[in-house]
Amino acid sequence: MRKLPVPLRPLIAPLAILLAAALALWAAPTLPPSLAGLKEAGAYFMLLAGAGMGLWFNRGRAFVAAASLLLAYFGYRVALEVIDNSFAVQAVYTAAVVLVPLNVLIALVLPERGVSYHGDYRWLFIVAGEILLVLWIASSGRSEFSGAAWKTILDHWLLSASRAPFLSPPYLGRVLFCAALTAALWRAWPKKDGQVSPLAVGIGGALVAFFIGCEWARSEAVFGVFAAAAGAMLVVAMLQESRRLAFNDELTGLPGRRALQEAMAGLGPSYSLAMADVDHFKSFNDTHGHDIGDQVLKLVAARLAQVNGGGRAFRYGGEEFTVLFPELSLKEALPHLEEIRGSVEAYRMAVRGEDRPKKREEGEKRRGSEEPDSRPPDKILSVTISIGGAEPGAGMAPAQVLKAADEALYRAKRAGRNRVSR
């Protein structure tokens, strides 16, 4: 069975939650009266959980998204149930549709600095200012202080949300929604290491769920269910992001030792393990610096990640990597290990000169100019790895097999390096 590509996997949870929300609405008429309050309480619970997790995990963007959605949902519910004024409902609705994507857009464009950082009070001023502004607009015409000008402003085609017989997101809200969704996709786009940010995907999914609810905002059930779906997406995304950070190595993008231990716990009777080590890695660091050493590790990790035969690569620690073949014997895995060893050996890594621009566009501009190039020539480095493989014998636990692979690795080192041993 063909697996879903890794960059698309973070989309599974948001799509499943949207489907669950649609099914919940379909099944809502059959719910007993005692569960009718779930449509409202569920949204509060999920959005509060999202804001609480964002605060606990120190995820600034997720907290801004969850808090904005929570305030928007609360404000609209209050306007519907407490304030007997159609303009107030329209004003709160317009503010929610405009301010939620605006806040999320700002949070996505700015660098992630967590919830608590120097200058975090500015967000408190922004939120307080937005709440006061909405209250001022909603009370338009009811006092001398509020005035009646807001009614005229909200009737402008850019802000008008009253396209009878339903409320509908104003054009400005739609533009900001598209901008915020684009920013979320930009943040989620796979980086060089192929990693996709589940948190950015979750924020984008929450925006989609929120705007689906806004399209049918006159239906309290629809608005509540999709607001709850938005909160659920943020909660799931933060859990996925936390797991990714805990199980994946940040430098190479490969799963780390914790992920290896989890994979080893579920192995069957037939498998093979290999330990790989970068040859002369200490000399790379001593001669060329730690930045070059990091580039070497990224290069080796990228080649190991392409291993065939159903193998899966992990960063074990330092310059050591592990490759697990959950369904291959060592004899079947050896050709794939040899292929990876040869791939690393054949690669030539160019080291940037000190005055070489880091941005590709600037480098292309320099190369296209007629001015003489005074840059020192780039150094070309060759990297090799040694690999040791092992498979389980009678009564051997996976940890013992891993130790046997490590011993095979040292045999490869003693035999001259740049080889595969068993």
VOPAGU-2260 file (C-alpha; in pm, 1 decimal, decimal comma):
REM VOPAGU-2260
SITE   aa  ch    i         X         Y         Z
SITE  MET   A    0       0,0       0,0       0,0
SITE  ARG   A    1     142,3     335,0    -102,8
SITE  LYS   A    2     191,2     579,6     185,0
SITE  LEU   A    3      74,7     940,1     175,6
SITE  PRO   A    4     367,1    1176,7     100,4
SITE  VAL   A    5     516,0    1321,9     418,6
SITE  PRO   A    6     437,3    1688,8     329,7
SITE  LEU   A    7      65,8    1602,6     299,9
SITE  ARG   A    8      31,0    1413,5     628,6
SITE  PRO   A    9     -33,5    1722,3     846,3
SITE  LEU   A   10    -346,0    1782,9     633,9
SITE  ILE   A   11    -509,0    1460,6     757,6
SITE  ALA   A   12    -614,7    1594,8    1099,0
SITE  PRO   A   13    -773,7    1924,7     977,7
SITE  LEU   A   14    -962,8    1744,4     700,5
SITE  ALA   A   15   -1081,7    1476,2     943,4
SITE  ILE   A   16   -1200,5    1741,7    1190,6
SITE  LEU   A   17   -1389,7    1928,0     916,4
SITE  LEU   A   18   -1556,3    1602,0     814,2
SITE  ALA   A   19   -1642,2    1527,4    1178,2
SITE  ALA   A   20   -1796,5    1874,8    1212,9
SITE  ALA   A   21   -2011,7    1819,6     905,4
SITE  LEU   A   22   -2122,6    1478,0    1037,7
SITE  ALA   A   23   -2200,3    1631,8    1377,0
SITE  LEU   A   24   -2433,0    1883,7    1213,6
SITE  TRP   A   25   -2597,1    1606,7    1015,2
SITE  ALA   A   26   -2653,9    1402,6    1331,9
SITE  ALA   A   27   -2750,4    1701,2    1550,8
SITE  PRO   A   28   -3130,9    1665,6    1506,6
SITE  THR   A   29   -3111,5    1311,1    1646,6
SITE  LEU   A   30   -2928,2    1413,2    1965,6
SITE  PRO   A   31   -3127,3    1396,4    2291,7
SITE  PRO   A   32   -3226,4    1733,2    2447,8
SITE  SER   A   33   -2975,3    1676,1    2729,0
SITE  LEU   A   34   -2689,0    1701,6    2476,7
SITE  ALA   A   35   -2820,5    2003,7    2288,0
SITE  GLY   A   36   -2589,7    2235,7    2481,6
SITE  LEU   A   37   -2282,1    2068,2    2331,5
SITE  LYS   A   38   -2313,9    2288,6    2022,5
SITE  GLU   A   39   -2231,3    2592,4    2236,2
SITE  ALA   A   40   -2027,0    2442,2    2520,1
SITE  GLY   A   41   -1812,3    2242,1    2277,6
SITE  ALA   A   42   -1689,3    2559,5    2107,7
SITE  TYR   A   43   -1601,6    2726,1    2438,0
SITE  PHE   A   44   -1425,0    2414,1    2562,0
SITE  MET   A   45   -1213,2    2362,4    2249,9
SITE  LEU   A   46   -1120,7    2729,3    2210,0
SITE  LEU   A   47   -1033,0    2762,3    2578,9
SITE  ALA   A   48    -827,1    2443,6    2551,2
SITE  GLY   A   49    -648,6    2584,5    2246,4
SITE  ALA   A   50    -569,4    2912,9    2420,5
SITE  GLY   A   51    -458,9    2729,1    2735,0
SITE  MET   A   52    -229,8    2493,8    2543,3
SITE  GLY   A   53     -82,9    2783,9    2348,3
SITE  LEU   A   54      -4,3    2955,6    2676,4
SITE  TRP   A   55     132,7    2637,1    2838,0
SITE  PHE   A   56     346,7    2537,9    2537,5
SITE  ASN   A   57     452,5    2901,1    2478,5
SITE  ARG   A   58     325,3    2902,0    2119,7
SITE  GLY   A   59     255,3    3266,1    2037,6
SITE  ARG   A   60      86,3    3219,0    1700,7
SITE  ALA   A   61    -144,0    2944,5    1822,9
SITE  PHE   A   62    -234,6    3148,1    2131,6
SITE  VAL   A   63    -318,5    3455,4    1922,4
SITE  ALA   A   64    -534,4    3245,8    1689,1
SITE  ALA   A   65    -718,2    3064,7    1971,0
SITE  ALA   A   66    -768,3    3377,7    2181,0
SITE  SER   A   67    -896,3    3575,3    1879,9
SITE  LEU   A   68   -1139,4    3297,8    1787,5
SITE  LEU   A   69   -1257,5    3265,5    2147,9
SITE  LEU   A   70   -1324,7    3639,3    2182,8
SITE  ALA   A   71   -1497,4    3648,8    1843,6
SITE  TYR   A   72   -1722,2    3356,1    1932,0
SITE  PHE   A   73   -1802,5    3492,1    2278,2
SITE  GLY   A   74   -1875,4    3840,7    2144,9
SITE  TYR   A   75   -2105,6    3717,1    1871,7
SITE  ARG   A   76   -2297,1    3490,2    2112,7
SITE  VAL   A   77   -2342,0    3780,2    2355,7
SITE  ALA   A   78   -2461,4    4006,8    2074,6
SITE  LEU   A   79   -2719,0    3747,3    1968,0
SITE  GLU   A   80   -2850,0    3655,7    2312,5
SITE  VAL   A   81   -2809,3    3968,7    2524,8
SITE  ILE   A   82   -2812,6    4274,2    2301,3
SITE  ASP   A   83   -3147,5    4325,4    2136,1
SITE  ASN   A   84   -3011,9    4529,0    1848,1
SITE  SER   A   85   -2960,5    4410,9    1491,4
SITE  PHE   A   86   -2690,4    4669,1    1423,9
SITE  ALA   A   87   -2493,1    4554,5    1729,1
SITE  VAL   A   88   -2505,0    4196,7    1597,4
SITE  GLN   A   89   -2386,7    4316,1    1256,1
SITE  ALA   A   90   -2107,8    4525,3    1413,0
SITE  VAL   A   91   -1975,8    4240,1    1628,7
SITE  TYR   A   92   -1998,7    3998,1    1336,9
SITE  THR   A   93   -1808,6    4235,4    1105,6
SITE  ALA   A   94   -1542,8    4294,8    1369,2
SITE  ALA   A   95   -1498,2    3919,5    1421,2
SITE  VAL   A   96   -1463,2    3848,1    1050,0
SITE  VAL   A   97   -1212,6    4131,1    1003,5
SITE  LEU   A   98   -1009,1    4120,9    1325,3
SITE  VAL   A   99    -959,5    3743,1    1358,3
SITE  PRO   A  100    -774,9    3701,2    1024,4
SITE  LEU   A  101    -596,5    4033,4    1080,4
SITE  ASN   A  102    -458,9    3919,3    1416,9
SITE  VAL   A  103    -358,7    3581,4    1274,5
SITE  LEU   A  104    -194,7    3747,7     973,7
SITE  ILE   A  105      14,3    3973,8    1198,7
SITE  ALA   A  106     113,4    3677,2    1417,9
SITE  LEU   A  107     218,8    3472,1    1113,9
SITE  VAL   A  108     420,5    3751,6     954,5
SITE  LEU   A  109     607,3    3834,3    1273,8
SITE  PRO   A  110     872,4    3589,0    1400,2
SITE  GLU   A  111     758,7    3334,0    1658,2
SITE  ARG   A  112     870,0    3460,9    1997,6
SITE  GLY   A  113     633,9    3265,1    2218,4
SITE  VAL   A  114     364,8    3401,7    2445,8
SITE  SER   A  115     594,6    3543,1    2712,5
SITE  TYR   A  116     876,4    3764,2    2583,4
SITE  HIS   A  117    1007,7    4118,4    2617,3
SITE  GLY   A  118     739,0    4346,2    2478,1
SITE  ASP   A  119     457,1    4090,2    2498,0
SITE  TYR   A  120     237,4    4350,9    2666,8
SITE  ARG   A  121     181,8    4507,4    2324,3
SITE  TRP   A  122     -51,9    4221,6    2232,3
SITE  LEU   A  123    -253,5    4295,6    2546,5
SITE  PHE   A  124    -290,6    4657,7    2437,9
SITE  ILE   A  125    -395,3    4546,8    2089,4
SITE  VAL   A  126    -659,7    4304,8    2220,3
SITE  ALA   A  127    -790,9    4557,7    2472,2
SITE  GLY   A  128    -806,7    4821,6    2200,4
SITE  GLU   A  129    -994,7    4587,6    1967,8
SITE  ILE   A  130   -1249,5    4499,7    2237,3
SITE  LEU   A  131   -1310,3    4867,8    2319,8
SITE  LEU   A  132   -1341,1    4951,4    1951,4
SITE  VAL   A  133   -1601,2    4679,6    1896,6
SITE  LEU   A  134   -1800,4    4793,8    2201,9
SITE  TRP   A  135   -1788,5    5150,9    2075,7
SITE  ILE   A  136   -1905,8    5053,5    1728,4
SITE  ALA   A  137   -2180,1    4821,1    1861,1
SITE  SER   A  138   -2324,5    5103,0    2075,1
SITE  SER   A  139   -2342,1    5340,3    1779,4
SITE  GLY   A  140   -2643,0    5570,6    1802,8
SITE  ARG   A  141   -2729,5    5469,2    2157,0
SITE  SER   A  142   -2538,6    5752,9    2325,4
SITE  GLU   A  143   -2385,2    6087,9    2237,9
SITE  PHE   A  144   -2040,2    5946,3    2294,9
SITE  SER   A  145   -2075,9    5668,9    2038,6
SITE  GLY   A  146   -2238,1    5878,0    1768,2
SITE  ALA   A  147   -2409,7    5737,7    1460,5
SITE  ALA   A  148   -2126,8    5758,8    1206,8
SITE  TRP   A  149   -2037,9    5389,8    1246,2
SITE  LYS   A  150   -2367,9    5286,1    1090,1
SITE  THR   A  151   -2275,1    5469,6     773,7
SITE  ILE   A  152   -1921,8    5328,3     777,2
SITE  LEU   A  153   -2040,7    4967,9     816,1
SITE  ASP   A  154   -2278,4    5014,9     522,2
SITE  HIS   A  155   -1978,7    5078,0     294,4
SITE  TRP   A  156   -1942,3    4798,3      37,4
SITE  LEU   A  157   -1602,4    4701,3     176,8
SITE  LEU   A  158   -1740,3    4642,4     528,5
SITE  SER   A  159   -2104,4    4561,7     467,1
SITE  ALA   A  160   -2198,8    4222,9     614,1
SITE  SER   A  161   -2573,6    4246,4     569,1
SITE  ARG   A  162   -2652,6    4080,4     240,0
SITE  ALA   A  163   -3009,1    3979,8     317,9
SITE  PRO   A  164   -3144,8    3751,0     441,8
SITE  PHE   A  165   -2815,7    3632,7     596,8
SITE  LEU   A  166   -2501,7    3779,5     740,7
SITE  SER   A  167   -2209,2    3723,1     509,5
SITE  PRO   A  168   -1837,8    3802,0     552,2
SITE  PRO   A  169   -1761,4    4150,1     415,3
SITE  TYR   A  170   -1516,0    4189,2     130,4
SITE  LEU   A  171   -1244,3    4324,4     360,4
SITE  GLY   A  172   -1280,5    4016,4     578,3
SITE  ARG   A  173   -1250,3    3790,3     275,6
SITE  VAL   A  174    -934,7    3969,7     160,1
SITE  LEU   A  175    -778,5    3942,0     506,6
SITE  PHE   A  176    -880,6    3575,7     527,1
SITE  CYS   A  177    -706,3    3503,0     196,1
SITE  ALA   A  178    -398,2    3693,7     313,2
SITE  ALA   A  179    -386,7    3508,0     647,5
SITE  LEU   A  180    -440,1    3170,8     478,0
SITE  THR   A  181    -159,7    3251,6     232,6
SITE  ALA   A  182      68,7    3340,3     524,8
SITE  ALA   A  183     -19,4    3010,3     695,1
SITE  LEU   A  184      63,4    2817,9     377,5
SITE  TRP   A  185     390,7    3008,8     350,8
SITE  ARG   A  186     480,9    2914,4     707,9
SITE  ALA   A  187     375,4    2553,6     648,3
SITE  TRP   A  188     558,6    2512,5     317,6
SITE  PRO   A  189     820,2    2233,9     337,4
SITE  LYS   A  190    1167,2    2361,9     416,5
SITE  LYS   A  191    1493,1    2226,4     273,1
SITE  ASP   A  192    1481,3    1935,5     516,1
SITE  GLY   A  193    1130,7    1844,9     393,9
SITE  GLN   A  194     970,1    1925,6     728,7
SITE  VAL   A  195     617,7    2067,9     731,1
SITE  SER   A  196     496,9    2271,4    1028,1
SITE  PRO   A  197     181,9    2104,2    1168,1
SITE  LEU   A  198     112,2    2420,3    1367,6
SITE  ALA   A  199      95,5    2641,8    1059,0
SITE  VAL   A  200    -127,4    2383,4     888,6
SITE  GLY   A  201    -352,3    2378,5    1195,8
SITE  ILE   A  202    -378,6    2758,5    1201,6
SITE  GLY   A  203    -471,8    2757,0     833,1
SITE  GLY   A  204    -732,2    2487,4     895,5
SITE  ALA   A  205    -875,0    2683,5    1190,4
SITE  LEU   A  206    -916,4    2986,8     965,1
SITE  VAL   A  207   -1102,2    2777,0     707,9
SITE  ALA   A  208   -1331,8    2628,7     974,4
SITE  PHE   A  209   -1401,0    2973,3    1119,7
SITE  PHE   A  210   -1496,4    3119,4     784,1
SITE  ILE   A  211   -1721,2    2824,6     703,8
SITE  GLY   A  212   -1901,2    2900,6    1029,7
SITE  CYS   A  213   -1916,7    3269,7     941,3
SITE  GLU   A  214   -2086,9    3191,2     610,4
SITE  TRP   A  215   -2377,1    3038,0     809,7
SITE  ALA   A  216   -2345,7    3257,0    1119,0
SITE  ARG   A  217   -2723,8    3298,0    1153,0
SITE  SER   A  218   -2737,0    2929,3    1242,4
SITE  GLU   A  219   -2610,7    2901,8    1598,1
SITE  ALA   A  220   -2550,5    2529,2    1552,6
SITE  VAL   A  221   -2333,1    2570,6    1242,6
SITE  PHE   A  222   -2136,3    2860,1    1388,8
SITE  GLY   A  223   -2079,5    2674,6    1716,8
SITE  VAL   A  224   -1978,2    2344,7    1560,2
SITE  PHE   A  225   -1725,0    2501,0    1322,7
SITE  ALA   A  226   -1587,8    2726,6    1596,3
SITE  ALA   A  227   -1531,3    2409,1    1799,4
SITE  ALA   A  228   -1367,0    2251,0    1493,3
SITE  ALA   A  229   -1129,6    2548,7    1467,9
SITE  GLY   A  230   -1031,4    2504,6    1832,2
SITE  ALA   A  231    -986,5    2129,3    1787,6
SITE  MET   A  232    -754,1    2187,8    1491,9
SITE  LEU   A  233    -534,9    2417,9    1700,0
SITE  VAL   A  234    -521,7    2167,0    1987,4
SITE  VAL   A  235    -429,6    1878,1    1756,9
SITE  ALA   A  236    -173,9    2091,5    1570,1
SITE  MET   A  237       2,8    2187,5    1894,2
SITE  LEU   A  238      14,9    1822,9    2000,9
SITE  GLN   A  239     157,3    1725,8    1660,4
SITE  GLU   A  240     412,4    2007,7    1674,2
SITE  SER   A  241     519,6    1908,3    2025,1
SITE  ARG   A  242     561,2    1547,5    1918,9
SITE  ARG   A  243     761,0    1651,4    1613,0
SITE  LEU   A  244     995,3    1862,1    1825,1
SITE  ALA   A  245    1033,5    1580,3    2078,2
SITE  PHE   A  246    1092,5    1300,9    1826,0
SITE  ASN   A  247    1272,4    1479,2    1540,0
SITE  ASP   A  248    1627,3    1611,6    1530,8
SITE  GLU   A  249    1616,2    1983,6    1460,6
SITE  LEU   A  250    1947,2    2003,8    1271,4
SITE  THR   A  251    1902,0    1715,6    1026,6
SITE  GLY   A  252    1524,3    1677,8    1021,6
SITE  LEU   A  253    1557,2    1303,2    1082,5
SITE  PRO   A  254    1370,2    1125,3    1362,2
SITE  GLY   A  255    1581,6    1116,4    1677,9
SITE  ARG   A  256    1673,1     849,8    1929,8
SITE  ARG   A  257    1335,8     862,8    2104,0
SITE  ALA   A  258    1162,2     784,5    1775,0
SITE  LEU   A  259    1409,8     499,7    1717,6
SITE  GLN   A  260    1330,0     348,4    2055,9
SITE  GLU   A  261     958,7     368,1    1978,1
SITE  ALA   A  262    1011,5     199,6    1640,2
SITE  MET   A  263    1228,5     -74,8    1793,2
SITE  ALA   A  264     958,3    -154,4    2049,6
SITE  GLY   A  265     721,4    -264,0    1772,7
SITE  LEU   A  266     958,2    -479,8    1567,3
SITE  GLY   A  267     873,5    -833,7    1461,0
SITE  PRO   A  268    1104,8   -1134,9    1446,1
SITE  SER   A  269    1272,1   -1043,4    1113,4
SITE  TYR   A  270    1449,5    -710,2    1078,3
SITE  SER   A  271    1793,5    -556,6    1052,3
SITE  LEU   A  272    1964,8    -255,3    1203,5
SITE  ALA   A  273    2263,5     -55,4    1086,5
SITE  MET   A  274    2479,7     204,7    1257,2
SITE  ALA   A  275    2649,5     467,9    1039,5
SITE  ASP   A  276    2921,4     710,6    1143,2
SITE  VAL   A  277    3079,9    1002,9     957,6
SITE  ASP   A  278    3449,4     930,7     900,5
SITE  HIS   A  279    3696,5    1180,0    1048,1
SITE  PHE   A  280    3412,7    1404,3    1163,8
SITE  LYS   A  281    3619,0    1559,7    1442,0
SITE  SER   A  282    3875,4    1677,4    1189,4
SITE  PHE   A  283    3600,6    1848,5     987,2
SITE  ASN   A  284    3502,8    2045,5    1296,3
SITE  ASP   A  285    3861,5    2122,4    1398,2
SITE  THR   A  286    3976,1    2222,5    1048,4
SITE  HIS   A  287    3670,6    2394,3     899,3
SITE  GLY   A  288    3460,0    2490,5    1201,1
SITE  HIS   A  289    3130,6    2374,7    1344,0
SITE  ASP   A  290    2925,7    2533,9    1065,8
SITE  ILE   A  291    3091,3    2303,5     812,2
SITE  GLY   A  292    3044,6    2013,7    1052,7
SITE  ASP   A  293    2671,6    2088,3    1060,5
SITE  GLN   A  294    2662,3    2094,8     679,8
SITE  VAL   A  295    2831,9    1754,8     673,7
SITE  LEU   A  296    2571,6    1611,0     911,2
SITE  LYS   A  297    2288,3    1754,0     699,4
SITE  LEU   A  298    2444,4    1605,2     383,9
SITE  VAL   A  299    2477,0    1257,6     535,9
SITE  ALA   A  300    2126,4    1276,6     683,7
SITE  ALA   A  301    1979,3    1373,7     347,1
SITE  ARG   A  302    2144,8    1074,6     178,9
SITE  LEU   A  303    2042,4     832,7     454,0
SITE  ALA   A  304    1683,1     956,8     435,4
SITE  GLN   A  305    1674,6     834,2      73,8
SITE  VAL   A  306    1757,1     474,5     165,7
SITE  ASN   A  307    1559,2     215,2     -27,9
SITE  GLY   A  308    1425,6    -122,3      79,4
SITE  GLY   A  309    1177,0      20,8     327,5
SITE  GLY   A  310    1456,8     148,6     548,7
SITE  ARG   A  311    1413,7     438,0     787,1
SITE  ALA   A  312    1698,3     660,7     901,6
SITE  PHE   A  313    1738,3     812,3    1248,7
SITE  ARG   A  314    1993,3    1043,1    1404,6
SITE  TYR   A  315    2132,4     846,7    1697,0
SITE  GLY   A  316    2349,4    1125,2    1836,2
SITE  GLY   A  317    2654,2    1330,1    1740,9
SITE  GLU   A  318    2783,3    1203,7    1407,3
SITE  GLU   A  319    2614,5     863,0    1443,5
SITE  PHE   A  320    2302,5     756,4    1255,9
SITE  THR   A  321    2087,1     444,7    1263,3
SITE  VAL   A  322    1904,2     280,4     973,0
SITE  LEU   A  323    1621,2      38,5    1050,6
SITE  PHE   A  324    1489,3    -215,7     801,1
SITE  PRO   A  325    1177,0    -353,1     974,8
SITE  GLU   A  326    1111,1    -628,1     719,0
SITE  LEU   A  327    1449,6    -712,1     564,9
SITE  SER   A  328    1718,8    -952,6     675,3
SITE  LEU   A  329    2072,8    -820,1     692,2
SITE  LYS   A  330    2160,8    -995,6     366,7
SITE  GLU   A  331    1872,2    -817,6     191,8
SITE  ALA   A  332    1957,9    -482,8     351,0
SITE  LEU   A  333    2331,4    -480,7     269,0
SITE  PRO   A  334    2291,2    -372,1     -98,1
SITE  HIS   A  335    2082,3     -73,4      13,2
SITE  LEU   A  336    2340,7      21,6     273,8
SITE  GLU   A  337    2618,3      -4,5      17,0
SITE  GLU   A  338    2418,3     215,2    -218,4
SITE  ILE   A  339    2388,4     485,5      48,7
SITE  ARG   A  340    2759,4     461,4     134,2
SITE  GLY   A  341    2849,6     509,0    -231,6
SITE  SER   A  342    2606,2     801,1    -264,0
SITE  VAL   A  343    2775,1     985,7      22,7
SITE  GLU   A  344    3123,3     911,0    -112,1
SITE  ALA   A  345    3037,1    1037,4    -461,0
SITE  TYR   A  346    2901,9    1369,5    -336,7
SITE  ARG   A  347    3133,1    1670,2    -342,8
SITE  MET   A  348    3047,5    1944,9     -96,3
SITE  ALA   A  349    3146,4    2299,8    -190,7
SITE  VAL   A  350    3239,6    2524,5     102,1
SITE  ARG   A  351    3147,7    2890,6      64,1
SITE  GLY   A  352    3424,6    3144,8      54,5
SITE  GLU   A  353    3406,9    3411,1     326,2
SITE  ASP   A  354    3290,0    3685,5      87,8
SITE  ARG   A  355    3051,4    3463,6    -107,6
SITE  PRO   A  356    2691,8    3587,8     -74,4
SITE  LYS   A  357    2456,0    3358,6     110,1
SITE  LYS   A  358    2155,0    3459,4    -100,4
SITE  ARG   A  359    2129,9    3282,9    -435,5
SITE  GLU   A  360    1988,5    3591,2    -611,3
SITE  GLU   A  361    2286,4    3805,3    -511,2
SITE  GLY   A  362    2527,9    3533,7    -623,2
SITE  GLU   A  363    2360,9    3509,5    -964,1
SITE  LYS   A  364    2378,4    3887,5    -999,5
SITE  ARG   A  365    2751,7    3885,7    -926,8
SITE  ARG   A  366    2818,5    3605,3   -1169,7
SITE  GLY   A  367    2629,1    3793,3   -1438,3
SITE  SER   A  368    2831,9    4111,2   -1395,2
SITE  GLU   A  369    3142,5    4190,3   -1597,1
SITE  GLU   A  370    3343,7    4290,1   -1291,5
SITE  PRO   A  371    3634,2    4057,8   -1208,7
SITE  ASP   A  372    3558,4    3810,6    -930,2
SITE  SER   A  373    3807,0    3848,3    -648,9
SITE  ARG   A  374    3646,1    3583,8    -428,1
SITE  PRO   A  375    3867,1    3301,2    -307,4
SITE  PRO   A  376    3779,1    2969,7    -471,9
SITE  ASP   A  377    3539,9    2743,8    -286,1
SITE  LYS   A  378    3684,5    2439,3    -114,0
SITE  ILE   A  379    3559,5    2102,9    -228,0
SITE  LEU   A  380    3521,9    1849,8      51,3
SITE  SER   A  381    3472,9    1476,3      24,6
SITE  VAL   A  382    3275,6    1295,1     292,9
SITE  THR   A  383    3262,5     922,1     361,7
SITE  ILE   A  384    3076,5     709,3     612,8
SITE  SER   A  385    3133,7     371,1     771,8
SITE  ILE   A  386    2840,1     138,6     833,0
SITE  GLY   A  387    2791,6    -167,6    1049,9
SITE  GLY   A  388    2486,6    -392,1    1022,3
SITE  ALA   A  389    2332,5    -665,6    1234,6
SITE  GLU   A  390    2019,1    -877,8    1259,1
SITE  PRO   A  391    1858,0   -1062,4    1551,4
SITE  GLY   A  392    1983,5   -1401,3    1654,1
SITE  ALA   A  393    1817,6   -1645,7    1889,0
SITE  GLY   A  394    1671,0   -1459,4    2186,5
SITE  MET   A  395    1826,9   -1123,1    2095,1
SITE  ALA   A  396    1637,3    -810,5    2192,9
SITE  PRO   A  397    1643,9    -504,4    1960,7
SITE  ALA   A  398    1880,9    -324,4    2200,4
SITE  GLN   A  399    2126,1    -614,0    2168,9
SITE  VAL   A  400    2097,5    -607,0    1790,4
SITE  LEU   A  401    2172,4    -233,8    1796,5
SITE  LYS   A  402    2480,9    -302,3    2007,1
SITE  ALA   A  403    2588,3    -570,9    1759,0
SITE  ALA   A  404    2548,8    -318,8    1474,7
SITE  ASP   A  405    2764,2     -72,6    1669,5
SITE  GLU   A  406    3034,1    -337,7    1706,8
SITE  ALA   A  407    3015,6    -405,5    1332,4
SITE  LEU   A  408    3057,3     -31,6    1274,4
SITE  TYR   A  409    3382,6     -32,1    1470,4
SITE  ARG   A  410    3503,0    -328,2    1266,3
SITE  ALA   A  411    3441,7    -118,2     954,9
SITE  LYS   A  412    3639,6     166,6    1112,4
SITE  ARG   A  413    3933,2     -59,9    1197,2
SITE  ALA   A  414    3931,2    -209,0     848,0
SITE  GLY   A  415    3998,2     131,0     691,7
SITE  ARG   A  416    3665,5     321,1     705,2
SITE  ASN   A  417    3434,1     402,7     409,8
SITE  ARG   A  418    3288,9      52,1     401,8
SITE  VAL   A  419    2996,7    -161,3     516,3
SITE  SER   A  420    3065,6    -435,7     768,7
SITE  ARG   A  421    2854,8    -703,5     935,6
